[in-house]
Amino acid sequence: MSELFDQLKTKLDRSVALSAALALFEWDAETLAPEEAADHTGKVIGILSEDYFKSLINPEVKSLLGRLEQEENYAKLTLEQKATIRELRRTYKQLASIPSKEYADFCELANKSSSVWAKAKKNDDFTLFEEYLKRIVDYKKQFASYRVTESSEGNPNALYDVLLSDFEPSLSTKELDEFFELIKEKLVPIIDQVKQKQDEIDDSFNTRTYEIEKQRKFCDFISEYVGFDRKKGVIAESAHPFTTNFHNRDVRMTNHYDENNLISTIFSAIHESGHAIYEMQIRDDLTLSLIGGGASMAVHESQSRFYENMIGKTKAFWEPIFESLKETYSKQLADVSLDQFIRAINKSMPGYIRTDADELTYPIHILIRYELEKELFSDQITVHELPKAWKKKYKEYLGLQPKTDTLGVLQDIHWSSGDFGYFPSYAIGSAIAAQIYYFMSEHMDFDTLLRGGNLDQIKAYLGEHIHQYGMIYGMNELLFHMTGERFNPEYYVRYLTEKYTNLYGLDA
Amino acid sequence: MSELFDQLKTKLDRSVALSAALALFEWDAETLAPEEAADHTGKVIGILSEDYFKSLINPEVKSLLGRLEQEENYAKLTLEQKATIRELRRTYKQLASIPSKEYADFCELANKSSSVWAKAKKNDDFTLFEEYLKRIVDYKKQFASYRVTESSEGNPNALYDVLLSDFEPSLSTKELDEFFELIKEKLVPIIDQVKQKQDEIDDSFNTRTYEIEKQRKFCDFISEYVGFDRKKGVIAESAHPFTTNFHNRDVRMTNHYDENNLISTIFSAIHESGHAIYEMQIRDDLTLSLIGGGASMAVHESQSRFYENMIGKTKAFWEPIFESLKETYSKQLADVSLDQFIRAINKSMPGYIRTDADELTYPIHILIRYELEKELFSDQITVHELPKAWKKKYKEYLGLQPKTDTLGVLQDIHWSSGDFGYFPSYAIGSAIAAQIYYFMSEHMDFDTLLRGGNLDQIKAYLGEHIHQYGMIYGMNELLFHMTGERFNPEYYVRYLTEKYTNLYGLDA
């Protein structure tokens, strides 16, 4: 029996190796590669992507997959092997429908497109990027169309549902419409109340000038403080912070340092560290395999959000280390007390930039992207109309209209590489983090641990109940295993309501 | 006709892409990867290496190669296509004899071995590295043995000749024995004379403390000054300086900054820039192809040596920029005049470290490695005996005995990745540089160009006559095209004799 699986394993090892190479090229393009490299490197990436595709989608793997799915064979597989078969079937559904040449062309385009996006963002010129984005969207529509089933006939969101399922298999527009309705119903009233009290929290110190070199040093410190292991990872700089990895012993995160926004930089570091810690704690026997990543995008995001918000934004977390930050910036923070700092890092105020958003307004940024993506993939708007539509929605939901596209539609890298359907995972991730937070609170005293600078126990707990498993379990299975309950967005609403009611002294 | 070649081309494109991925992993391992990454990454590299191997060595490519070599097909090929066929045949001779699994295992070992070497060098502990090196040598013997022909029966250097031919096809131990005989006969007497006059040049300023950050900045400047294009390249840091590339628009060089050896750092920068300029000037239609690299290791080295020595060590070169160096280190260089500086950078004194060696003693460092490699591959010494043998030869030829292996047998990275037969290319490269120098002197006034800071013309000339061609021509063909003469080591001897006779006022 295991012989049949071993045959498959050898073939999957090749796809894992090619995927690591592609991840390295992507990391390199974002952090280091010279300006003129993109075209030629794009060719290399195109070829390797095609190879990657063919390493998974081919008659031999298909046949092995089919045989291993037969009941008499499947029953004998281990838990890990069954998860591998499940993931491979999912990949087959995603990719097998796409002609390999088409897929390679897309990957080459997506690679070039990222550097074009960076340029467009820098120059605040959407037109530079528009044609690339249009082609990316066309490819994604085409790819999704291969997988639309008969049962979704007449569903205007059929294409977008396909894209969503790539990131979180258990969620479609149906569940997400409900999720965002809840957000709108319960949170928008709170946002409105908080808006009236904007003057109550003074965070003006945050726009003072904070030397980049010191930010880098402090962020390195804080990443290690929460649990990022420098022996297993690298921290670099890129236009937009991200985390990637080649395996559990080589996990890489970036930050983007902003001289006049200390809080944003610090919490990006904690956020990406949360992602990185997840990858570092995946079991050795799972890493470098098809199930060697995080359970899903949303679960991944839950870990980064957990560290960023539930851990990093508490007073207990800062008690042992705030003095060190004040020493780093002794002039800039001379007049800032710990209490002031804590109130400032939790301040809620509608803004343009998703990655700078506070916890309360954050899901609205996602709501806007969710709606735009839904409209884009149901042909209600065109790529050309995106900048205008973007501004309109920000005005509608947050009462703000960004003056530039750099502060608007060009702010995020995701679309440039074709990641549509990804954004909702961010909000779902925050919601999972809240659910985990309430559950863990019953098992450990966060305040005491954080005050003692003892983050190891938290990391170990997450490692034991979530990280180590890689992709063995899906989101709901993992949550049920850990908390006895499936995904439940009520915790998220409860968390934000409690937190902001307290912070701003709102009427409960 | 071209249809048959196009079929081959598509297949070779895959091997080029895989080879770029392997080069990126190697770059990354040397410059950035975290401490614990090597084992897992080694697996990835093993798989990709096997893929690379199979992308070249397979029945389809073999059959296409055979058909394209048939006279009626071959005659119709372009110059570039013929060169591709020649290189592919060479690769077939090198690799086709090695079982693919064996090759993959070797690549995985070589990757790990580089980080083990770095550790051994750091800790001055050859025993850490010994077992790895032994296995590397065994693999290389095994690989070479597959290619030993009947005609070399009874030749004790048969294995080593095979390895040498991988780096410079036109040179074997026969030619190299002659070359090094000439070096010994003509140069050793000069070295002895210079030794008596060691006190005549004072370079004591060189061991003052030069802040690393300023070195980095000045070296970046000087690399760009000689022609390194930052839009097409990256400069980073590693244990041992090297240059690599993925194509002509992404060329990467490293340096190793030594706080107490300014001259070494600066000339490493110029040296690696020479390599990088070569790669950057290879034609767009050749890059990312089987003939997209430099003509040979020796020709590559000739370009780095040309920039380092014939250009970088002249007074004319430093006239426009010496003030900038003095400003960078205003305290450390306050008492150093341009003339003193020029004499110091050309000072000859036997030392332990190859990469720090002056031009005159440099070929002796190579001679020692050449003799040790020859002895290693003809079973006259074992890996275990290397440290001792190393010290003995340094005593014999340069009158010096290194106290540590870090200053001895562990100083160079090459053997850790199995690059035996590589070192002679360095000395041959210097000899080619001298030959090119005398020829170019007839066509341009170096002194005037350099005094005017006009290095573009030199770069353009080398681009036109050497760089652009990639591997279309071999070493002798290239030299003949350019100078009307094949490789001739007499220029090298003449160059060093003239230079050091003048510098030290020796009896001519």
Chai-1 contact restraints between the chains, C-beta under 6 A:
chainA,res_idxA,chainB,res_idxB,connection_type,confidence,min_distance_angstrom,max_distance_angstrom,comment,restraint_id
A,D13,B,I47,contact,1.0,0.0,6.0,A-B,restraint_1
A,R14,B,I47,contact,1.0,0.0,6.0,A-B,restraint_2
A,A17,B,V44,contact,1.0,0.0,6.0,A-B,restraint_3
A,A17,B,I47,contact,1.0,0.0,6.0,A-B,restraint_4
A,A17,B,L48,contact,1.0,0.0,6.0,A-B,restraint_5
A,A20,B,V44,contact,1.0,0.0,6.0,A-B,restraint_6
A,A21,B,A21,contact,1.0,0.0,6.0,A-B,restraint_7
A,L24,B,L24,contact,1.0,0.0,6.0,A-B,restraint_8
A,L32,B,V234,contact,1.0,0.0,6.0,A-B,restraint_9
A,P34,B,K231,contact,1.0,0.0,6.0,A-B,restraint_10
A,P34,B,K232,contact,1.0,0.0,6.0,A-B,restraint_11
A,P34,B,G233,contact,1.0,0.0,6.0,A-B,restraint_12
A,P34,B,V234,contact,1.0,0.0,6.0,A-B,restraint_13
A,P34,B,D250,contact,1.0,0.0,6.0,A-B,restraint_14
A,E35,B,K231,contact,1.0,0.0,6.0,A-B,restraint_15
A,E36,B,K231,contact,1.0,0.0,6.0,A-B,restraint_16
A,E36,B,K232,contact,1.0,0.0,6.0,A-B,restraint_17
A,E36,B,R249,contact,1.0,0.0,6.0,A-B,restraint_18
A,A37,B,R249,contact,1.0,0.0,6.0,A-B,restraint_19
A,A37,B,D250,contact,1.0,0.0,6.0,A-B,restraint_20
A,H40,B,H247,contact,1.0,0.0,6.0,A-B,restraint_21
A,H40,B,R249,contact,1.0,0.0,6.0,A-B,restraint_22
A,H40,B,L288,contact,1.0,0.0,6.0,A-B,restraint_23
A,V44,B,A17,contact,1.0,0.0,6.0,A-B,restraint_24
A,V44,B,A20,contact,1.0,0.0,6.0,A-B,restraint_25
A,I47,B,D13,contact,1.0,0.0,6.0,A-B,restraint_26
A,I47,B,R14,contact,1.0,0.0,6.0,A-B,restraint_27
A,I47,B,A17,contact,1.0,0.0,6.0,A-B,restraint_28
A,L48,B,A17,contact,1.0,0.0,6.0,A-B,restraint_29
A,K231,B,P34,contact,1.0,0.0,6.0,A-B,restraint_30
A,K231,B,E35,contact,1.0,0.0,6.0,A-B,restraint_31
A,K231,B,E36,contact,1.0,0.0,6.0,A-B,restraint_32
A,K232,B,P34,contact,1.0,0.0,6.0,A-B,restraint_33
A,K232,B,E36,contact,1.0,0.0,6.0,A-B,restraint_34
A,G233,B,P34,contact,1.0,0.0,6.0,A-B,restraint_35
A,V234,B,L32,contact,1.0,0.0,6.0,A-B,restraint_36
A,V234,B,P34,contact,1.0,0.0,6.0,A-B,restraint_37
A,H247,B,H40,contact,1.0,0.0,6.0,A-B,restraint_38
A,R249,B,E36,contact,1.0,0.0,6.0,A-B,restraint_39
A,R249,B,A37,contact,1.0,0.0,6.0,A-B,restraint_40
A,R249,B,H40,contact,1.0,0.0,6.0,A-B,restraint_41
A,D250,B,P34,contact,1.0,0.0,6.0,A-B,restraint_42
A,D250,B,A37,contact,1.0,0.0,6.0,A-B,restraint_43
A,L288,B,H40,contact,1.0,0.0,6.0,A-B,restraint_44
